[in-house]
Amino acid sequence: MRMYDIIAKKRDGGVLTQQEIAFFVQGFTAGAIPDYQASALLMAIYLRGMTAGETAQLTAQMAHSGDTVDLSGIDGVKADKHSTGGVGDKTTLIVAPIAAACGVRMAKMSGRGLGHTGGTLDKLESIPGCGVTLTREAFFRQVNEIGLAVIGQTGNLAPADKKMYALRDVTATVSCVPLIASSIMSKKLASGADCILLDVKTGSGAFMKTLDDSIALAQAMVEIGEHNGRRTAALITDMDTPLGRSIGNSLEVAEAVETLRGAGPADLTQVCLALSTNLLWLAGKGTLEACRAMAEQALQSGAALQKLRQMVAAQGGDAAMIDDPARLPGAAYTCDVCSERDGWIGAADTEAIGIAAVLLGAGRETKESVLDLSAGIRLVKKPGDRVQKGDVLATLYANDAARFAAAREKLCAALTFGDAPPAPQKLVLARVDRDGVTRL
């Protein structure tokens, strides 16, 4: 078998066999296939696409290119949740405790933020002492005892994905549904969960900007999961507006705690309940209606908040900060951004708002960037709100006051104003499972 022939076959629109896909993934991971041939195949896939079967095979080969996690040492159904990334997206800190409070085992491996999107691990590390590295034994013990652990990826998970993504990033082949789906799902399959819920963001702050593209990605990932024996579903959720009001690591932890207390922003609460409902449904906890009632009860009773408190303590963090989020590390300087006119806030460039938070130090511009875990933005007003000239639109937080000017300019440019309220925006736009797509 020759790599040349595989490239030519896909270039001409052919369907690759399982053996051809395995030859490519194994050879590229081992270094036997050079970057220039791998890049040629990736471009051919970008231009010609892949069938559902090809995508599932590519994902399975990537998942098995390194270590896989065997979660059989954890009792019960193990569930995972993945978000495609957004601004103000702290849903894992809320959904995972809700699921754990309802008896689902959340053995969660999360990632760090890059660019305008935040990372769950960075948020957890804003709690003094909270670690995100556990031994296999400690990880299993914690999940068995309290039902919940959120840690960084361990071992050598899906090394083929790391190598392929590095090439895609420099060869203009990132925005390709089969390659995005296989990248995400290879890590999910390698992580060992029984069921997987996907939160696919759509809109100006998401990687997929249109609903149709987001649904296509969700369908591809659900098909991969089901093809590989994992119960999988996806919700398409709005990212035309930041989720909640806080953007930045310690600020988002505080907002997650507020939400678990039942006092969080309405949009964040609604999205988290929808995600929790579907996660419980995938884990076999009953009908969607019954699962919704379970999730609401976990919030109202304080059981979910207790799970977060237990997890933070188990991972070495100061759990007193869950009881009093005002004790979380705060920034040395604040700056209010005020409206220069009367009117209604209309559309927002959510990605630009995320970049404004990065300019304050809350996000990474490169993988080597050092985060300011207390920097960020608190949105006082959001799209759909009526404002008067002089009203505070947002408060900026930073430990370097010199960062405010650029962030303020970026934030102001991201907001539009009108003389009439904008049309209401749905928060959950569609649901995808093995039975098809339901637009909501």
C-alpha positions as a printed NumPy array, in Angstrom:
array([[  0.   ,   0.   ,   0.   ],
       [  1.293,   3.446,  -0.946],
       [  0.381,   6.824,   0.489],
       [  0.547,   8.245,  -3.053],
       [ -2.346,   6.022,  -4.129],
       [ -4.447,   6.938,  -1.088],
       [ -3.98 ,  10.659,  -1.806],
       [ -4.893,  10.175,  -5.47 ],
       [ -7.977,   8.134,  -4.601],
       [ -9.384,  10.801,  -2.283],
       [ -8.343,  13.588,  -4.681],
       [-10.545,  11.938,  -7.303],
       [-13.5  ,  11.583,  -4.928],
       [-13.041,   7.959,  -3.96 ],
       [-14.097,   6.382,  -0.663],
       [-11.162,   5.2  ,   1.45 ],
       [-11.248,   1.73 ,   2.971],
       [-10.681,   0.947,   6.63 ],
       [ -7.27 ,  -0.457,   5.728],
       [ -6.254,   2.693,   3.829],
       [ -7.333,   4.953,   6.689],
       [ -5.483,   2.786,   9.216],
       [ -2.362,   2.847,   7.021],
       [ -2.424,   6.662,   6.96 ],
       [ -3.14 ,   7.254,  10.667],
       [ -0.691,   4.649,  11.954],
       [  2.042,   5.673,   9.528],
       [  1.656,   9.394,  10.157],
       [  1.617,   8.94 ,  13.936],
       [  4.776,   6.807,  13.769],
       [  6.556,   9.347,  11.559],
       [  6.72 ,   7.036,   8.531],
       [  4.487,   9.306,   6.437],
       [  5.93 ,  12.808,   5.918],
       [  4.047,  16.016,   6.598],
       [  3.805,  16.934,   2.915],
       [  1.906,  13.739,   2.073],
       [ -0.331,  14.059,   5.133],
       [ -1.063,  17.681,   4.162],
       [ -1.985,  16.583,   0.645],
       [ -4.471,  14.034,   1.991],
       [ -5.967,  16.547,   4.426],
       [ -6.503,  19.008,   1.577],
       [ -8.09 ,  16.266,  -0.535],
       [-10.455,  15.469,   2.359],
       [-11.201,  19.182,   2.769],
       [-12.15 ,  19.467,  -0.905],
       [-13.832,  16.079,  -1.431],
       [-15.287,  15.34 ,   1.998],
       [-15.74 ,  11.96 ,   3.665],
       [-18.662,   9.595,   4.039],
       [-20.067,   8.92 ,   7.522],
       [-18.35 ,   5.536,   7.455],
       [-14.989,   7.037,   6.502],
       [-15.28 ,   9.672,   9.227],
       [-16.137,   7.039,  11.844],
       [-13.169,   4.898,  10.784],
       [-10.808,   7.886,  10.811],
       [-11.981,   8.793,  14.31 ],
       [-11.612,   5.254,  15.63 ],
       [ -8.073,   5.01 ,  14.257],
       [ -7.155,   8.388,  15.785],
       [ -8.668,   7.368,  19.13 ],
       [ -6.529,   4.225,  19.172],
       [ -3.341,   5.962,  18.021],
       [ -2.248,   6.285,  21.668],
       [ -3.536,   5.522,  25.133],
       [ -7.201,   4.797,  25.793],
       [ -8.818,   5.115,  29.199],
       [-10.59 ,   2.079,  30.655],
       [-13.208,   3.389,  33.083],
       [-14.492,  -0.053,  34.108],
       [-13.028,   0.535,  37.571],
       [-15.709,   3.2  ,  38.122],
       [-19.165,   1.966,  39.118],
       [-22.265,   2.876,  37.134],
       [-22.785,   4.772,  33.896],
       [-19.934,   7.116,  33.002],
       [-20.924,  10.245,  31.081],
       [-19.007,  12.99 ,  29.31 ],
       [-19.958,  16.42 ,  28.016],
       [-18.098,  18.456,  25.43 ],
       [-18.577,  22.041,  24.28 ],
       [-17.171,  23.252,  20.983],
       [-16.157,  26.466,  22.749],
       [-17.592,  29.88 ,  23.353],
       [-17.422,  33.09 ,  25.368],
       [-18.56 ,  32.888,  28.981],
       [-19.123,  29.141,  28.631],
       [-18.767,  27.816,  32.174],
       [-21.4  ,  25.103,  31.718],
       [-19.199,  22.168,  32.796],
       [-18.89 ,  23.686,  36.276],
       [-22.696,  23.562,  36.544],
       [-23.787,  20.597,  34.423],
       [-21.263,  18.087,  35.787],
       [-22.283,  18.695,  39.444],
       [-25.985,  18.466,  38.499],
       [-25.405,  15.13 ,  36.75 ],
       [-23.333,  13.811,  39.66 ],
       [-26.063,  14.84 ,  42.124],
       [-28.502,  12.762,  40.051],
       [-26.332,   9.645,  40.223],
       [-24.412,   9.835,  36.94 ],
       [-20.642,   9.341,  37.148],
       [-18.814,  12.312,  35.637],
       [-15.228,  11.185,  34.989],
       [-14.446,  14.343,  33.033],
       [-11.292,  15.233,  31.13 ],
       [-11.354,  18.878,  30.088],
       [ -9.109,  21.268,  28.234],
       [ -7.599,  24.742,  28.445],
       [ -8.659,  27.854,  26.625],
       [ -6.998,  29.157,  23.492],
       [ -7.861,  32.318,  21.603],
       [-11.225,  33.885,  22.453],
       [-12.671,  30.774,  24.14 ],
       [-12.157,  29.828,  27.774],
       [-11.052,  26.492,  29.227],
       [-12.546,  24.601,  32.169],
       [ -9.14 ,  23.7  ,  33.611],
       [ -8.115,  27.364,  33.758],
       [-11.328,  28.216,  35.573],
       [-10.746,  25.501,  38.172],
       [ -7.169,  26.638,  38.703],
       [ -8.438,  30.113,  39.608],
       [ -9.583,  28.492,  42.881],
       [ -6.442,  28.549,  45.062],
       [ -5.018,  25.063,  45.537],
       [ -7.404,  23.321,  43.141],
       [ -5.391,  20.848,  41.079],
       [ -6.391,  19.295,  37.769],
       [ -3.878,  16.437,  37.741],
       [ -4.748,  13.174,  39.497],
       [ -3.261,   9.704,  39.364],
       [ -5.456,   7.053,  37.775],
       [ -6.133,   5.546,  41.198],
       [ -7.062,   8.9  ,  42.768],
       [ -9.244,   9.797,  39.764],
       [-11.201,   6.527,  39.994],
       [-11.509,   6.748,  43.771],
       [-12.83 ,  10.312,  43.654],
       [-15.441,   9.527,  40.996],
       [-16.569,   6.422,  42.888],
       [-16.834,   8.357,  46.165],
       [-18.453,  11.638,  45.089],
       [-19.459,  10.963,  41.485],
       [-17.377,  13.739,  39.98 ],
       [-13.84 ,  14.684,  38.952],
       [-12.666,  17.202,  36.335],
       [ -9.035,  16.834,  35.324],
       [ -6.699,  17.441,  32.402],
       [ -6.071,  14.785,  29.8  ],
       [ -3.786,  12.075,  31.08 ],
       [ -1.281,   9.962,  29.217],
       [ -0.91 ,  10.06 ,  25.46 ],
       [ -4.491,  10.461,  24.263],
       [ -5.058,  10.579,  20.483],
       [ -1.536,  11.658,  19.419],
       [ -2.635,  11.402,  15.773],
       [ -5.044,  14.258,  16.424],
       [ -2.303,  16.475,  17.857],
       [ -0.129,  15.93 ,  14.773],
       [ -2.996,  16.34 ,  12.32 ],
       [ -4.315,  19.491,  13.969],
       [ -0.876,  21.108,  13.835],
       [ -0.873,  20.556,  10.06 ],
       [ -4.48 ,  21.654,   9.586],
       [ -3.716,  24.878,  11.421],
       [ -1.064,  25.879,   8.853],
       [ -2.579,  24.413,   5.683],
       [ -6.024,  26.117,   5.727],
       [ -7.844,  22.839,   6.382],
       [ -9.26 ,  23.526,   9.854],
       [-12.856,  24.318,   8.791],
       [-13.767,  20.86 ,   7.482],
       [-16.625,  19.003,   9.188],
       [-15.178,  15.455,   8.952],
       [-11.812,  16.657,  10.281],
       [-13.359,  18.754,  13.08 ],
       [-15.662,  15.901,  14.086],
       [-12.893,  13.292,  14.105],
       [-10.604,  15.615,  16.079],
       [-13.171,  16.167,  18.837],
       [-14.573,  12.652,  18.945],
       [-11.23 ,  10.833,  18.857],
       [-10.418,  12.34 ,  22.261],
       [-13.924,  11.617,  23.566],
       [-13.73 ,   7.952,  22.499],
       [-10.245,   7.58 ,  23.979],
       [-11.505,   9.024,  27.278],
       [-13.726,   5.989,  27.833],
       [-17.184,   7.365,  28.715],
       [-20.321,   5.296,  28.033],
       [-22.348,   8.253,  26.776],
       [-21.402,  11.64 ,  25.354],
       [-23.383,  14.875,  25.199],
       [-22.141,  17.51 ,  22.765],
       [-22.841,  21.217,  23.154],
       [-22.307,  22.614,  19.655],
       [-22.17 ,  26.399,  19.744],
       [-23.419,  28.465,  16.829],
       [-23.156,  32.161,  16.036],
       [-20.677,  35.015,  16.066],
       [-18.714,  33.699,  19.067],
       [-18.572,  30.103,  17.864],
       [-16.34 ,  28.268,  15.445],
       [-19.413,  27.31 ,  13.378],
       [-21.148,  30.578,  12.479],
       [-24.389,  29.261,  10.949],
       [-27.08 ,  26.932,  12.28 ],
       [-26.878,  24.635,   9.247],
       [-23.107,  24.207,   9.632],
       [-23.504,  23.568,  13.348],
       [-26.153,  20.906,  12.731],
       [-23.936,  19.245,  10.109],
       [-21.069,  19.071,  12.617],
       [-23.382,  17.738,  15.332],
       [-24.737,  15.049,  13.002],
       [-21.227,  13.941,  12.079],
       [-20.168,  13.674,  15.726],
       [-23.327,  11.86 ,  16.82 ],
       [-22.881,   9.355,  13.982],
       [-19.271,   8.767,  15.052],
       [-20.238,   8.178,  18.662],
       [-23.086,   5.823,  17.849],
       [-20.966,   3.975,  15.265],
       [-18.388,   3.349,  17.988],
       [-20.928,   2.079,  20.531],
       [-21.382,   5.248,  22.625],
       [-24.789,   6.769,  23.27 ],
       [-24.384,  10.254,  21.831],
       [-26.552,  13.335,  21.371],
       [-25.983,  17.019,  20.71 ],
       [-27.671,  20.319,  21.415],
       [-27.077,  23.346,  19.201],
       [-26.873,  26.362,  21.531],
       [-26.61 ,  30.068,  20.834],
       [-23.276,  31.889,  20.89 ],
       [-24.374,  35.121,  19.213],
       [-24.261,  36.533,  22.757],
       [-21.85 ,  35.638,  25.567],
       [-23.346,  33.04 ,  27.9  ],
       [-24.124,  34.586,  31.269],
       [-22.596,  37.908,  32.269],
       [-19.061,  36.961,  33.332],
       [-16.089,  36.309,  31.044],
       [-12.799,  35.343,  32.661],
       [-11.702,  32.522,  34.904],
       [-12.376,  33.448,  38.553],
       [-15.328,  35.609,  37.455],
       [-16.882,  32.587,  35.736],
       [-16.34 ,  30.35 ,  38.753],
       [-18.236,  32.869,  40.873],
       [-21.07 ,  32.953,  38.341],
       [-21.214,  29.155,  38.209],
       [-21.612,  29.098,  41.991],
       [-24.376,  31.728,  41.768],
       [-26.151,  29.544,  39.224],
       [-25.854,  26.427,  41.386],
       [-27.42 ,  28.49 ,  44.184],
       [-30.369,  29.253,  41.913],
       [-29.429,  32.905,  41.468],
       [-27.492,  32.821,  38.199],
       [-28.294,  34.561,  34.899],
       [-31.444,  33.238,  33.24 ],
       [-29.729,  32.345,  29.95 ],
       [-26.951,  30.364,  31.635],
       [-29.426,  28.545,  33.878],
       [-31.663,  27.632,  30.936],
       [-28.814,  26.26 ,  28.815],
       [-27.357,  24.282,  31.74 ],
       [-30.727,  22.71 ,  32.55 ],
       [-31.187,  21.721,  28.9  ],
       [-27.713,  20.153,  28.803],
       [-28.205,  18.396,  32.154],
       [-31.578,  17.022,  31.051],
       [-30.104,  15.485,  27.917],
       [-27.065,  14.128,  29.749],
       [-29.305,  12.353,  32.266],
       [-31.453,  11.029,  29.415],
       [-28.411,   9.59 ,  27.656],
       [-27.357,   7.941,  30.927],
       [-30.701,   6.135,  31.12 ],
       [-32.281,   8.127,  33.941],
       [-35.715,   8.288,  32.321],
       [-37.713,  10.362,  29.867],
       [-36.64 ,  13.872,  28.975],
       [-39.446,  15.212,  31.16 ],
       [-38.375,  13.126,  34.159],
       [-34.737,  14.069,  33.645],
       [-35.629,  17.766,  33.511],
       [-37.408,  17.446,  36.86 ],
       [-34.376,  15.652,  38.364],
       [-32.011,  18.382,  37.158],
       [-34.223,  21.15 ,  38.531],
       [-34.465,  19.385,  41.878],
       [-30.66 ,  18.994,  42.069],
       [-30.371,  22.764,  41.652],
       [-33.172,  23.72 ,  44.01 ],
       [-32.104,  21.365,  46.801],
       [-28.472,  22.481,  46.805],
       [-27.308,  18.934,  45.999],
       [-25.476,  20.056,  42.852],
       [-23.71 ,  22.879,  44.701],
       [-22.582,  20.346,  47.308],
       [-21.068,  18.186,  44.548],
       [-18.996,  21.122,  43.282],
       [-17.884,  21.887,  46.838],
       [-16.881,  18.228,  47.365],
       [-14.97 ,  18.108,  44.076],
       [-13.014,  21.295,  44.763],
       [-12.059,  20.043,  48.241],
       [-11.081,  16.596,  46.917],
       [ -8.803,  18.22 ,  44.331],
       [ -7.031,  20.353,  46.927],
       [ -8.931,  23.604,  46.458],
       [-10.243,  25.964,  49.087],
       [-13.894,  24.892,  49.274],
       [-14.688,  27.939,  51.431],
       [-14.558,  29.923,  48.198],
       [-17.526,  27.928,  46.928],
       [-19.437,  29.072,  50.027],
       [-18.252,  32.665,  49.548],
       [-17.161,  33.356,  45.939],
       [-16.27 ,  36.936,  46.916],
       [-13.126,  35.392,  48.428],
       [-11.885,  34.26 ,  45.012],
       [ -8.803,  36.143,  43.784],
       [ -9.792,  39.545,  42.446],
       [ -8.105,  41.927,  40.041],
       [ -6.245,  44.98 ,  41.317],
       [ -7.958,  47.393,  38.901],
       [-11.428,  47.85 ,  37.443],
       [-12.736,  50.081,  34.673],
       [-16.383,  50.823,  33.83 ],
       [-17.387,  51.108,  30.173],
       [-20.346,  53.449,  29.748],
       [-22.845,  53.892,  26.938],
       [-22.389,  56.927,  24.73 ],
       [-26.026,  56.955,  23.581],
       [-29.589,  55.988,  24.412],
       [-31.107,  52.938,  22.758],
       [-31.343,  49.175,  22.711],
       [-28.312,  46.924,  22.499],
       [-28.709,  44.905,  19.33 ],
       [-26.368,  42.392,  17.751],
       [-23.015,  41.705,  19.374],
       [-19.79 ,  40.4  ,  17.882],
       [-19.284,  37.771,  20.568],
       [-15.882,  36.697,  19.302],
       [-14.676,  40.298,  19.592],
       [-15.967,  40.454,  23.181],
       [-13.972,  37.3  ,  23.905],
       [-10.901,  38.922,  22.357],
       [-11.428,  41.95 ,  24.612],
       [-11.174,  39.588,  27.601],
       [ -7.979,  38.134,  26.125],
       [ -6.551,  41.663,  25.857],
       [ -7.154,  42.031,  29.606],
       [ -5.109,  38.869,  30.224],
       [ -7.982,  36.401,  30.704],
       [ -7.167,  34.244,  27.66 ],
       [ -4.266,  32.848,  25.694],
       [ -3.04 ,  34.292,  22.447],
       [ -0.61 ,  31.351,  22.164],
       [ -0.342,  28.051,  24.036],
       [  2.57 ,  29.536,  26.004],
       [  0.667,  32.625,  27.198],
       [  0.468,  33.117,  30.971],
       [ -3.085,  33.777,  32.129],
       [ -4.252,  36.388,  34.593],
       [ -6.86 ,  34.218,  36.32 ],
       [ -8.655,  37.201,  37.873],
       [ -8.893,  39.295,  34.686],
       [-12.034,  39.525,  32.609],
       [-15.302,  41.279,  31.877],
       [-18.594,  41.543,  33.729],
       [-21.387,  42.467,  31.32 ],
       [-23.86 ,  44.757,  33.073],
       [-25.938,  45.103,  29.91 ],
       [-26.416,  42.546,  27.112],
       [-28.143,  42.422,  23.721],
       [-31.848,  43.069,  24.234],
       [-31.298,  45.493,  27.112],
       [-32.421,  49.136,  27.025],
       [-29.697,  51.651,  27.962],
       [-29.403,  55.378,  28.477],
       [-26.361,  57.504,  27.789],
       [-23.961,  57.14 ,  30.717],
       [-25.239,  53.721,  31.835],
       [-22.52 ,  51.203,  32.667],
       [-22.376,  48.583,  29.924],
       [-19.597,  46.461,  31.414],
       [-16.873,  46.417,  34.031],
       [-13.365,  45.403,  33.004],
       [-11.001,  43.651,  35.44 ],
       [ -7.196,  43.483,  35.122],
       [ -4.001,  43.525,  37.156],
       [ -2.389,  45.837,  34.601],
       [ -4.334,  49.054,  34.071],
       [ -2.49 ,  49.649,  30.801],
       [ -4.585,  46.851,  29.274],
       [ -7.883,  48.727,  29.638],
       [ -7.667,  51.034,  26.62 ],
       [ -7.367,  48.331,  23.948],
       [ -9.942,  46.085,  25.639],
       [-12.418,  48.946,  25.991],
       [-12.059,  49.861,  22.324],
       [-12.575,  46.244,  21.264],
       [-15.637,  45.822,  23.468],
       [-17.305,  49.032,  22.337],
       [-16.775,  48.154,  18.679],
       [-18.414,  44.755,  19.288],
       [-21.777,  46.242,  20.326],
       [-24.45 ,  47.739,  18.098],
       [-27.324,  49.97 ,  19.194],
       [-30.761,  50.619,  17.765],
       [-33.934,  52.53 ,  18.478],
       [-36.05 ,  49.374,  18.852],
       [-35.487,  46.133,  20.756],
       [-33.972,  43.265,  18.753],
       [-35.961,  40.105,  18.102],
       [-35.635,  37.555,  20.939],
       [-32.992,  34.9  ,  20.312],
       [-33.498,  31.236,  21.108],
       [-30.876,  29.725,  23.399],
       [-31.282,  26.096,  22.297],
       [-31.861,  25.919,  18.564],
       [-31.783,  22.209,  17.73 ],
       [-31.282,  18.714,  19.117],
       [-29.484,  15.908,  17.294],
       [-29.539,  12.237,  18.265],
       [-29.433,   8.894,  16.48 ],
       [-33.044,   9.382,  15.38 ],
       [-32.335,  12.633,  13.565],
       [-32.509,  16.415,  13.916],
       [-35.19 ,  18.34 ,  15.773],
       [-35.177,  22.101,  15.251],
       [-36.548,  23.814,  18.339]])
